[in-house]
Amino acid sequence: MSEHNEQCNLIDWAKKHESIYPALANLFAVPNGGLRDKRVGFKMKKEGLKAGVPDLFLACPSFGRENQNECGEVEGSVPCLGRNKLKGLRPEYFGLFIEMKYGKNKTTEQQDDWIRRLRHQGYKCVVCYSWEEARDVLEEYMDKFAIDVMQEEHNGIGKIISGFKE
């Protein structure tokens, strides 16, 4: 096994569970690792690549239980109420970053700096040592009511879809 394999296993799991957790459609990798030739590395740095950024990002806010009513619904979360109903709600986290590690690997100083700064900006950041640990983090994050605001194509009305199991 390797960090690469662990991350691939997590992405495979996420793709298979998007019907249960719609927010997983917003999970993507940050291509900041790996060996590249110098020309490609130079080009990517010119495009904004930065060392130490966590491996994965779930672009989905988590509103936490404090914003939910006794039925577990976020105020204004009935489908088709639109984005305006989310105004005034402060997310617990703006999104989730995951740094994957394997075996005895530790985070670098650059990674620690990124994690510290991202947490300060309101993002949840975790370091996971297996795809199962990362899966558990994702499920817990989404079970705390991550919501995904999507646009319906046919009429442009915002639709709010919960990120947790129904």
C-alpha positions as CSV (number, residue, x, y, z in Angstrom):
1,M,0.0,0.0,0.0
2,S,1.0,3.6,-0.4
3,E,-0.4,7.1,0.1
4,H,-1.4,7.1,-3.6
5,N,-3.3,3.8,-3.2
6,E,-5.1,5.0,0.0
7,Q,-6.2,8.2,-1.7
8,C,-7.4,6.2,-4.8
9,N,-9.4,3.9,-2.6
10,L,-11.0,6.9,-0.9
11,I,-11.9,8.5,-4.2
12,D,-13.4,5.1,-5.4
13,W,-15.5,4.9,-2.2
14,A,-16.6,8.6,-2.7
15,K,-17.8,8.0,-6.3
16,K,-19.8,4.9,-5.2
17,H,-21.5,6.9,-2.4
18,E,-22.5,10.1,-4.1
19,S,-26.1,9.0,-4.1
20,I,-26.0,8.7,-0.3
21,Y,-23.9,11.8,0.2
22,P,-24.5,14.2,-2.7
23,A,-21.8,16.6,-1.4
24,L,-19.2,14.0,-2.4
25,A,-19.6,15.3,-5.9
26,N,-17.6,18.3,-4.7
27,L,-14.6,16.3,-3.4
28,F,-11.5,16.7,-5.5
29,A,-7.7,16.3,-5.4
30,V,-5.2,19.1,-5.3
31,P,-2.4,18.1,-7.7
32,N,0.5,19.3,-5.5
33,G,2.5,16.1,-5.1
34,G,4.4,13.7,-7.3
35,L,7.5,13.9,-9.4
36,R,7.4,16.1,-12.6
37,D,9.9,17.2,-15.0
38,K,11.3,20.7,-14.4
39,R,9.3,22.3,-17.2
40,V,6.0,21.0,-16.0
41,G,6.8,21.9,-12.4
42,F,7.8,25.5,-13.5
43,K,4.6,25.8,-15.5
44,M,2.4,24.6,-12.6
45,K,4.0,27.0,-10.2
46,K,3.4,29.8,-12.6
47,E,-0.3,28.7,-12.6
48,G,-0.5,28.9,-8.8
49,L,0.7,25.5,-7.5
50,K,1.9,25.8,-3.9
51,A,3.8,23.3,-1.8
52,G,2.1,22.0,1.3
53,V,-1.6,22.4,0.3
54,P,-3.6,19.4,1.6
55,D,-4.3,16.6,-0.9
56,L,-8.1,16.7,-1.0
57,F,-10.8,19.3,-0.6
58,L,-14.5,18.8,-0.1
59,A,-16.1,22.1,-1.3
60,C,-19.1,22.0,0.9
61,P,-19.9,24.0,4.1
62,S,-20.9,22.2,7.3
63,F,-23.5,24.1,9.3
64,G,-23.3,21.9,12.4
65,R,-26.1,20.8,14.7
66,E,-26.5,24.2,16.4
67,N,-28.3,25.5,13.2
68,Q,-30.7,22.6,13.1
69,N,-34.2,22.3,14.6
70,E,-35.5,19.4,16.6
71,C,-36.1,17.4,13.3
72,G,-32.5,17.8,12.2
73,E,-33.3,20.3,9.5
74,V,-31.4,23.5,8.9
75,E,-33.7,26.5,9.0
76,G,-34.7,27.2,5.4
77,S,-33.5,23.9,4.1
78,V,-36.7,22.8,2.4
79,P,-35.9,22.1,-1.3
80,C,-36.3,25.0,-3.7
81,L,-36.2,27.8,-1.1
82,G,-33.0,29.1,-2.7
83,R,-29.8,30.7,-1.5
84,N,-31.4,33.6,0.2
85,K,-32.7,31.3,3.0
86,L,-29.0,30.6,3.8
87,K,-28.2,34.2,4.5
88,G,-27.4,34.8,8.1
89,L,-26.4,31.2,8.8
90,R,-22.7,30.9,9.7
91,P,-21.2,27.6,8.8
92,E,-19.3,25.7,11.4
93,Y,-16.7,25.1,8.6
94,F,-16.5,26.5,5.1
95,G,-15.1,23.2,3.7
96,L,-13.0,20.2,4.5
97,F,-9.3,19.7,3.6
98,I,-7.7,16.2,4.0
99,E,-4.0,15.5,4.0
100,M,-3.3,11.9,3.3
101,K,-0.3,10.2,4.9
102,Y,0.8,6.6,5.0
103,G,2.8,4.5,7.4
104,K,5.1,6.6,9.6
105,N,5.1,9.6,7.3
106,K,4.6,12.9,9.0
107,T,3.4,16.3,7.7
108,T,6.1,18.7,6.5
109,E,6.6,22.2,8.0
110,Q,4.9,23.6,4.9
111,Q,1.9,21.3,5.3
112,D,1.6,22.2,9.0
113,D,1.7,25.9,8.0
114,W,-1.1,25.4,5.4
115,I,-3.2,23.4,7.8
116,R,-2.8,26.1,10.5
117,R,-3.7,28.9,8.1
118,L,-6.7,27.1,6.6
119,R,-8.1,26.3,10.1
120,H,-7.7,29.9,11.0
121,Q,-9.8,30.8,8.0
122,G,-12.7,28.5,9.0
123,Y,-11.9,25.3,7.2
124,K,-11.8,21.9,8.9
125,C,-8.4,20.2,8.2
126,V,-7.4,16.7,9.1
127,V,-4.5,14.4,8.5
128,C,-5.5,10.8,7.8
129,Y,-3.4,7.7,7.6
130,S,-5.8,5.4,5.7
131,W,-8.6,5.7,3.3
132,E,-10.9,4.3,6.0
133,E,-10.0,7.0,8.4
134,A,-10.6,9.6,5.7
135,R,-13.9,8.0,4.9
136,D,-14.9,8.2,8.5
137,V,-13.9,11.9,8.6
138,L,-16.0,12.6,5.5
139,E,-19.0,10.8,6.9
140,E,-18.8,12.6,10.2
141,Y,-18.4,15.9,8.5
142,M,-21.4,15.3,6.3
143,D,-23.5,13.8,9.1
144,K,-23.1,17.1,10.9
145,F,-25.2,18.5,8.1
146,A,-23.1,19.6,5.3
147,I,-25.4,21.1,2.7
148,D,-25.0,21.6,-0.9
149,V,-26.7,24.5,-2.7
150,M,-27.3,23.5,-6.3
151,Q,-29.1,25.2,-9.1
152,E,-32.0,23.4,-10.8
153,E,-31.3,23.7,-14.6
154,H,-34.9,24.0,-15.6
155,N,-35.9,27.1,-13.7
156,G,-32.8,28.5,-11.9
157,I,-34.3,28.2,-8.5
158,G,-31.8,27.2,-5.8
159,K,-32.3,23.7,-4.4
160,I,-30.8,22.7,-1.0
161,I,-29.7,19.1,-0.7
162,S,-28.6,17.6,2.5
163,G,-25.2,16.0,2.5
164,F,-26.1,13.3,5.0
165,K,-27.9,10.0,4.7
166,E,-31.7,10.2,4.4
